[in-house]
Amino acid sequence: MSVTVILEADVKPESKSNLLKLLSEYLPETNKYKGFISISIHSEKDTNKVVFYEKWQSIDNYHAYLNWRTETGVMNKLADTFNSPPSIRYFNTEEFNDNSV
């Protein structure tokens, strides 16, 4: 069973372009990380809210990734673009397709 991670953040208006620059720099490494499945980033129109919608093979894979990003200083760089600490939620993911329903 995979896990879906939803990170929500309020970006400082003056930091939005810097956040996008950082993401374009760091996401290629994320794509290669053990257990990574996918990520999509959504921004709310007319606000500074962003949502990272991530899928990982396991919560342990995500925690290892988060620890690595923290140890290398990436999380601090991203946090500098936020107004406050982000909200992170975890959901077990059940996949359904035509054969399983």
PyMOL commands that set and color helices and strands:
alter all, ss='L'
color gray80, all
select helices_A, chain A and resi 13-31+59-71+74-79
alter helices_A, ss='H'
color red, helices_A
select strands_A, chain A and resi 2-10+36-43+49-56+87-93
alter strands_A, ss='S'
color yellow, strands_A
deselect
rebuild
show_as cartoon
